[in-house]
Amino acid sequence: MPIIVNLDVMMAKRKISLNELSEKVDLTLSNLSILKTGKAKAIRFSTLDAICKVLDCQPGDILEYVHDKNH
């Protein structure tokens, strides 16, 4: 998929654990892990908003579009 999730990069920059982020954004560890590993098919704007608030970043810091040369 041409959308890359850089959540782990932002978490490392902000020195925040998956557990801590999970608590602060009120999202289960399993759902946050699915998002972090790039296996998520979608993300709610409310979830993206909460993550951006906690990590003090922009949506573009977390989500990146990479052109798929096969399509």
N, C-alpha and C positions, 0 to 999 in steps of 0.2 A: 504494500500500500504506500502511496506517495506521501502520506502524512506521518511524520516522525514525532514521537513524544519524547521531549527532553526533560521530563519531570525529575528524573534522577540527577541530572546535571544541576538543575536549580536547587534541589534539596541539598546537594553537596555544597553548593555555593553559600547557601543560607545555614548550613550545618544543622539541619533538622532531620530527625529520624522519621521513618515511615509511621511508627507508632504515634509520635507527637503530631505529625501532620494529620493523621487519621482522626485524632481527638479534636484538633482545632477546626477541621473542616466538617466534622460530623459525618464521616464516611467510613464504612467498614474497611478493615485492613485488606480483606480479599478484593473488594472493588477498587481500592486505591492501588493495590498491587497489579491488578489487571491493567489499569490505566498506565502505571509506571513502566510495565514491560511492553507496552505498545499493542497489547492484545484486545483493547477495547474497540468496539465498533462505533461508539458514539460517546459524547460527553455533554451533559446538560450545561447550559450557560450558567446556571446557579452554582454548579459545582466548580466550573472554571473560575467564576467570580470569587468564590470562597478560597480557592487555592491561590489565586493571584493576590488576594488581600493578605493571606498568611505569609506568603513568600515575598511579598512586596515586589511584584514583577508584572509584566504585561503578558497577555495571552500568547504573543509571538515568541516569548522567551520559553514557553512550554511546548507549543505546537509549531512544527516547521513543515513546509511543503517542499517536497523534492520531486522534480519532474521525472515521471516514469517514462523512460525511453522506449519501452515496449508498446506503449499505447498512444 
